[in-house]
Amino acid sequence: MHQFRELGPSRTSTSISEIIPAIFEGKVDTLFLQNREDVWGNYNENMASVDVHDQRRNGSISLMNLAAVKVIEQNGKAYLVEDEFMPDKNSKINAVFRY
């Protein structure tokens, strides 16, 4: 978590619309996911576009689960973090980029 704060905005993100495509490009090293929370929506890999839903809908997927699984598959790290310990508390998902 110290790494997130030290690296700054060029190597970190709190935007799920930026984080998910970056994961599929292999750019994300570490994810911090807010425990007991979720972000619902869909990801179109061909268009690299994220559609976030306000709540779970028919056909929605857990974007946080998708992110965690993909990062782990790429030898990255994913941590479930309590709200008060999230690097940026304004987002349910925080990422540290590899480069």
Residue pairs with C-beta under 8 A, 6 or more apart in sequence:
1 32
1 81
1 85
1 87
3 30
3 96
4 12
4 30
4 32
4 87
4 88
4 94
4 96
5 87
7 96
11 96
11 97
11 99
12 87
12 94
12 95
12 96
12 97
13 19
13 22
13 94
13 95
13 97
14 88
14 90
14 91
14 93
14 94
14 95
15 91
16 39
16 41
16 50
16 52
16 63
16 67
16 91
16 92
16 93
17 50
17 52
19 28
19 31
19 67
19 93
19 95
20 43
20 50
20 63
20 66
20 67
21 48
21 49
21 50
22 28
22 95
22 97
23 67
23 70
23 71
23 74
23 95
24 43
24 45
24 48
24 70
26 74
26 98
27 97
27 98
27 99
28 67
28 71
28 74
28 76
28 95
28 96
28 97
28 98
29 71
29 76
29 77
29 96
29 97
29 98
30 71
30 76
30 77
30 78
30 79
30 95
30 96
31 67
31 68
31 71
31 76
31 77
31 78
31 79
31 93
31 94
31 95
31 96
32 79
32 81
32 86
32 87
32 93
32 94
32 95
33 64
33 67
33 68
33 78
33 79
33 80
33 81
33 92
33 93
34 80
34 81
34 82
34 83
34 86
34 91
34 92
34 93
35 80
35 81
35 82
35 83
37 64
37 83
37 92
38 56
38 62
38 63
38 64
38 65
38 92
39 52
39 62
39 63
39 64
39 92
39 93
40 52
40 53
40 55
40 56
40 57
40 60
40 61
40 62
40 63
41 50
41 51
41 52
41 53
41 60
41 61
41 63
42 50
42 51
42 53
42 59
42 60
42 61
43 49
43 50
43 51
43 61
43 63
43 66
44 51
50 63
52 63
53 60
63 93
64 92
64 93
67 78
67 93
68 78
71 77
71 78
72 78
76 98
83 89
86 92
86 94
87 94
88 94
